[in-house]
Amino acid sequence: MVMRLTGEEAAHTDAGRSYVGMLDTSAGREMAEHVAAQWPHARVHFVLRKWQLWTWMNAASVNAPAVGRQVVVLGAGWSATGIDWAHHCADAHVWEVDLHHQADKEALVRGLFPLVAGRMRMIEADLSSLGMVLSGLRAGGWRADRPTLWVAEGVAYYLAPDRFAALLRAALTFHPANRAVVEFGLAHHLLREDVRTRTAAYHGYLAAQIGLAALQTVDPSDFCLRSGAIPLSWADPSSMELARNGRTLTFKSPEDSGMRMAVLGPA
Ligand SMILES: C[S@@+](CC[C@H](N)C(=O)[O-])C[C@H]1O[C@@H](n2cnc3c(N)ncnc32)[C@H](O)[C@@H]1O
């Protein structure tokens, strides 16, 4: 659904765009049409979060090139992020972790991009199980003793907050140069009333489609306490619009949306 709504704006390189163009997104058609009609802000959120993610991934790897040479994309799904990064950064290795479809994605990537496929590994693991994730990564050649950039876009909603915090705590503590770029939904009690109503309806719809009781949201101060992560940057859709477009368009202030992103470092 995300890939169908976002289209080519979900990618940042020619390779990523050609990958997105080849994806069969028909399974997400009904959801994408319903979301676009009911919550037109959702598509803008997707475009902005992918832009912010890419901007921060670049900034992190410019500041500390070693951190961009090992990138782990958590809950990667069918996203183009890993493919983009492997093309953008010629000496980067990328590991993508998801519950589903990793073998299919790996085969697709191998067919489309044989030259970079050797630097990409798709791992099937449950992010709720830290042991499973780490053993999968290690078996796939990831080195805990080397700096790593961790990416968590659109996945915090599916993990119990304590599991998400434990994952980030581990991810950040392996190396002092490690960074994480994360996206999440603010806890509903922190939202302005109209945004809370809109977000609750949207989350309720998604949860029902996916077969979950609810989507998870995050209280940032609680999350930082539990994960031990230090936030190095924050962004919300209005700040992203301003940085990307030179003016705010859909979101005039941080209170207009419950979506937040952060760059985290180890305490
Ligand atoms: C909304 S999609 C986001 C995909 C991609 N990160 C993006 O933003 O375009 C959420 C992804 O998280 C994955 N996911 C959810 N719970 C998970 C878990 N416990 N372990 C691993 N992956 C999970 C889903 O399979 C799905 O691919």
The ligand as an ORCA input file, in Angstrom:
! r2SCAN-3c Opt
* xyz 0 1
  C       4.136     -0.464      6.749
  S       5.369     -1.609      6.262
  C       6.767     -0.509      6.072
  C       7.731     -0.991      5.030
  C       8.899     -0.041      4.753
  N       9.743      0.104      5.921
  C       8.404      1.317      4.301
  O       8.297      2.218      5.142
  O       8.101      1.467      3.122
  C       5.768     -2.445      7.772
  C       6.733     -3.595      7.573
  O       7.134     -4.068      8.865
  C       7.169     -5.481      8.817
  N       7.009     -5.999     10.183
  C       5.963     -5.813     11.009
  N       6.168     -6.451     12.177
  C       7.369     -7.053     12.093
  C       8.136     -7.857     12.957
  N       7.681     -8.208     14.168
  N       9.327     -8.303     12.541
  C       9.798     -7.990     11.298
  N       9.121     -7.213     10.433
  C       7.925     -6.758     10.811
  C       6.018     -5.851      7.920
  O       6.144     -7.181      7.428
  C       6.115     -4.776      6.846
  O       6.943     -5.160      5.777
*
